[in-house]
Amino acid sequence: MILKGFKEKSIKKYMNKLLSERQVDVSGAKVESLGIIFNLDEVDDFEQFKALATSLKILPNKMKIIAFSSNKKETLKSWDVCYNPKDFGWRGSIKNSELRSFLDTEFDVLISYYQLDILELKLLTTLSKAQLKVGVSQVDERLNDLIIKTNLTEFKVFKTEVFKYLTILNKIKNE
């Protein structure tokens, strides 16, 4: 139990270092790729994210979705690939190669769709190499560049607001 506390402290220290060094560079490029991180314990309908990608004119092969669950069960029937706290090591190291691949992908937009204060989810958002990070209201506002304050149950409102702000930032393709 003591080691778990030390591990959490080392991850928090690493996250704070990364967040303090982050440079936000919002270019005028259109959104072509989308990454989504969500908490399976809070939201279990991942089809809504596909609808969001369609409204943003993102091709299905340019979108990746990952789910996180605090449950240590490896087989969750509602989602193909789900990560849990065992996939994370000391100082923010990632033990899972698929998760590492997701984090190394340079998305145009990353959506962090979770509200609970879970260290591993915050680490995933921090480690992502996305140009623009969008999330719902959270405890640590340094994680996202654009924060939309809605409930997780109000996905239509979230979708509308994301579309509105990406249009204002001139990030949506006109086709």
C-alpha positions in Angstrom: 0.0 0.0 0.0 2.9 2.4 0.7 4.4 1.6 -2.6 1.1 2.5 -4.4 1.3 6.0 -2.7 4.9 6.4 -3.8 4.0 5.4 -7.4 1.1 7.9 -7.5 3.4 10.6 -6.2 6.0 9.8 -8.9 3.3 10.0 -11.6 2.0 13.3 -10.2 5.5 14.8 -10.2 6.1 13.6 -13.8 2.7 15.0 -14.9 3.4 18.4 -13.3 6.7 18.6 -15.1 5.1 17.8 -18.5 2.3 20.3 -17.9 4.6 23.1 -17.0 6.7 22.5 -20.2 3.8 22.2 -22.6 3.6 24.8 -25.3 0.2 25.3 -26.9 0.5 25.9 -30.6 -2.9 26.2 -32.3 -2.2 26.4 -36.0 -4.8 27.1 -38.7 -4.8 23.5 -39.9 -8.1 21.8 -40.3 -9.0 18.8 -38.1 -8.3 15.6 -39.9 -7.5 13.2 -37.0 -9.3 12.7 -33.7 -8.3 10.9 -30.6 -10.8 10.1 -27.8 -10.1 9.1 -24.2 -13.1 8.2 -22.1 -13.8 6.5 -18.8 -15.8 3.3 -19.3 -17.0 3.5 -15.6 -18.7 6.8 -16.4 -19.8 6.4 -20.0 -20.5 3.1 -21.8 -21.8 4.3 -25.2 -18.9 4.7 -27.5 -21.2 5.0 -30.6 -21.8 8.6 -29.7 -18.1 9.3 -30.3 -18.4 7.9 -33.8 -21.3 10.3 -34.4 -19.2 13.2 -33.2 -16.4 12.2 -35.6 -18.9 12.0 -38.4 -20.2 15.5 -37.7 -16.6 16.8 -37.6 -16.0 15.2 -41.0 -13.3 12.8 -39.6 -12.7 9.7 -41.6 -13.1 6.5 -39.6 -9.4 5.5 -40.2 -8.3 8.8 -38.7 -10.1 8.3 -35.4 -8.9 6.3 -32.4 -10.9 5.7 -29.3 -9.5 4.3 -26.0 -11.4 3.4 -22.9 -10.2 3.2 -19.3 -11.7 1.3 -16.5 -10.7 1.1 -12.8 -11.9 -2.4 -12.8 -9.1 -4.9 -13.2 -11.2 -7.3 -15.3 -9.5 -7.9 -18.6 -12.6 -9.0 -20.4 -15.2 -6.3 -20.6 -17.9 -7.2 -23.0 -19.0 -3.7 -23.9 -15.6 -2.5 -25.3 -13.0 -4.3 -27.3 -9.8 -2.7 -25.8 -9.9 -1.3 -22.3 -7.0 -0.2 -20.2 -6.7 -0.3 -16.4 -4.3 0.9 -13.7 -2.1 -2.2 -14.3 -1.0 -0.7 -17.6 0.8 2.1 -15.9 4.2 2.0 -14.1 6.4 4.3 -12.1 7.0 7.9 -13.3 4.2 7.6 -15.8 5.7 4.7 -17.8 3.2 2.9 -20.1 3.4 -0.9 -20.0 0.9 -1.5 -22.9 2.2 -1.2 -26.5 -1.2 -0.4 -27.9 -1.7 2.4 -25.4 1.8 3.7 -26.2 1.0 3.7 -29.9 -2.2 5.8 -29.2 -0.2 8.3 -27.1 2.5 8.6 -29.8 0.0 9.5 -32.5 -0.2 13.2 -33.2 -3.9 13.9 -33.3 -5.3 17.3 -34.5 -7.8 17.1 -31.6 -8.0 15.0 -28.5 -11.2 14.7 -26.6 -11.0 13.8 -22.9 -14.5 12.7 -22.0 -14.3 12.0 -18.2 -15.0 13.9 -15.0 -13.7 11.7 -12.2 -10.3 12.7 -10.8 -8.4 9.5 -11.8 -4.7 9.9 -12.1 -4.2 7.5 -15.0 -6.8 9.3 -17.1 -5.1 12.6 -16.4 -1.8 11.1 -17.3 -3.2 9.8 -20.7 -4.4 13.3 -21.5 -1.1 14.8 -20.5 1.0 12.4 -22.5 -1.0 12.7 -25.7 0.7 14.6 -28.5 -2.5 16.2 -29.7 -2.4 19.8 -31.0 -5.6 20.8 -29.4 -7.1 19.1 -26.3 -10.8 19.4 -25.5 -12.4 18.1 -22.4 -15.3 18.5 -20.0 -14.9 20.4 -16.7 -12.3 18.7 -14.6 -10.3 19.3 -11.4 -7.1 20.2 -13.2 -7.7 22.8 -15.9 -4.1 22.6 -17.2 -4.9 19.4 -19.0 -7.1 20.8 -21.7 -6.9 23.8 -24.0 -10.7 24.0 -24.5 -13.0 23.1 -21.6 -16.7 22.6 -22.2 -18.6 22.6 -18.9 -21.3 20.0 -19.3 -22.5 16.9 -17.6 -21.4 13.6 -19.2 -25.0 12.7 -19.7 -25.5 15.7 -21.9 -23.5 14.5 -24.9 -25.6 16.3 -27.5 -24.7 19.6 -25.8 -21.1 18.7 -25.7 -21.1 17.7 -29.4 -22.8 21.0 -30.4 -20.3 23.0 -28.4 -17.3 21.2 -29.8 -18.6 21.8 -33.3 -19.3 25.4 -32.5 -15.8 26.2 -31.1 -14.0 24.3 -33.8 -15.9 26.3 -36.4 -15.0 29.5 -34.6 -11.3 28.4 -34.6 -11.6 27.6 -38.3 -10.7 24.0 -37.8 -13.5 22.2 -39.6 -13.2 21.2 -43.3 -15.7 22.8 -45.6 -16.7 20.0 -48.1 
